[in-house]
Amino acid sequence: MTAPLGLRALVRADYARFCVLSGKPVRGAWRALLGPRTLPVVIFRVASRLYHSPLRPLGAVFSLFNQLVFRVEIPARAQIGPGFVMPHPGGIVIGAAAMGVNFTCYQNVTLGARSFDGAYDLTTRPRIGDDVIIGSGAVVLGPISVGNGATVAANALVLADVPARATAMGVPATNRLRPAEG
């Protein structure tokens, strides 16, 4: 098992992936992290570190700031792997149990439980694999899994597992497997 990444390494991985997706060269300019497309991810990472430290209440303050300023609601205790990108943050609610490496989440997405869960019970929430893309306006609810390399299309309502490398689309979503790479 690999050791968890530190805050600086996570932020660098997130920013590097953002640069790759946007076709920009990866530079060490920290001022680029202050942009409206990258700062909400940095704020989440700081909130998460604070949540797992003796300064836990400060983590909640950072999460609240993210929600008020950027309309991005991610609990500080959420587990999101490196390479997290929100190309168009706004109206995003991420209440999943865990998200893997290279997770891309577009605007107006909701990931969470099917009914009110103020205790944030991880057994009632989705698990998102590695290299997953969740399209604009998609809703993923309940204790389901979205497999590695899967895509959830824009405005899809996902209530059942999505296999690896599949695309879920429609209301309610159906899965279509993509052909294997050759």
N, C-alpha and C positions, 0 to 999 in steps of 0.2 A: 504494500500500500504506500502511495506517495504522500509526502508531507503536504499539508495545505499551504497554498501560496500566501505570501504576505500581501498587505494592502498595495504596496507599490507594484509588485509583480502582477496582481490582478488588474489594476488600473492600466498598466502598460499593455497587458494582453487585450483588454477591452478596446483600448485606443488603437492598437495595431490592427485589430480586426475591423474596426470602423474605417480605418484608412484603406485597407484592402477592399472592402465593399464599396467605398466611395471613389476608388481609383486614385487616391492621393498617396504620395510617398510617405512612409512612416518616418517622422522626424521626432526628435526629442523635445519639441516645443510644448512645454506644459501649459502655455497660454491657450493652446488649441483645446485643452480639456475644459475650458471655461465657456465653450459654445453651448447653445441651447440643445444640441443633439447629443452632446457628450457629458455635460455637467450633471444631468439627472442620474446617470450611471455612476459617476464619481460620488455623488451624494449618497446613493444607495450603498456603495462599498464602504464609505466612512461610517454610515449608520450601522451597518452590519458589524464592523469591527468594534464600534462602541458598545453595541448590544452584547457582544461576547466578552466584554471587559467589565471592570468594576464601575464603569461609567454608563451602564445600561440606560438610565433615564435620558442621557444626552443622545443616545441612539434614536430614541423615540422622537426627540425634538428634530433631529435631522430628517427622519422619515416624514414627519408632519410638514416640515419646510418643503420637501420634495412634492408632497401632495398639494400644498397651497400654491406654490409658485409654478410648478410644471404640470400639475394634474396627473402625476404619476404616483400611484399608491402601491408601494411594495413594503411589506413588513420587514423590519430590520432583521428578523430571524430567518427570512427566506434564504434558501440555499441555491445560489446561481453560480455555475462554473465560469471559468475565464472565457473571454471572447463574447461577452454579453453586449448586444447592440440594440438600441432603439432608434431607428433611422428618423422617425417622426414622433417623438414623445408627446403625449397629450391624451388624456382620457384613458390611461392604461391602469388596469387593476390586476396586479399579479399576486394571487393568493394561492399559488400551487405549492405542493409539498417540496418539490426540488426541480431544478432546471439544469440541464447538462452543459457541456462545453459548446461554445459557438452558438448560443441561443439568440435568435433574432426575433424581435417583437415589434410589430408596427402599431400605429395609433388606434385608439378606441378598442383595445383588446381586453377581454375579461377572462382570467383563469381563476377558478375557485370552486368552492363547494356548491352543491345544488340547492342548499337552503342556508339560512342564517347560521353562522358558526363563529360566534364572538370569541370562542376559546382557541380558534385557529388549530383545530384538530387535523393533523396531517393525514389521518386515515380517510378523511372525507374529500381530499383534494387531489388534483391531477399531478402526475409525474411526467416531466418533459425530458426526453432523451437528448443526446448530443446532435449538433448540426440540424436543429429544428428551426423552421421558419413558421411564425404565426402571422397570417395576413391581417390587414386592416379590418376592424370590426368583428373579428372572430370571437367566439365564446366557447370555452372549453370548461365543462363542469363535471364535478364528481370524482370519485376515486378511480380514475382511468389512467392509462399510460399512452403517451405519444412516442412512438418508437424513433430510434436514431435515424436521422436523415429524412424524417417525414416533413410534410408541408401541410399546414392547415390554411385553406384558401380564404380569401377575404369574405367576411360575413357568414362563414360557416358556423353552425351550431353543433359542437362535438359532444356527444353523450356516451360514446362507446370507444373502446381502445382503437388506436390508429397504429397499424403495423409499421415496422421499419420501412423506410423508402416509399411509403404510400403518400397519396395526396387525399386529404379529407375535404369534401366540398358539399355544399347544400345545407338545407334546413329540413330535417336533421341531416347531418353529414353522412355521406357514404364514402367508402374508401376505394381508391383506384391505385393499384400498384404500378409504379413506373418500371419500364424495362431495365434489366440489369445492364450496367456499363460493361462494354466489351473491349 
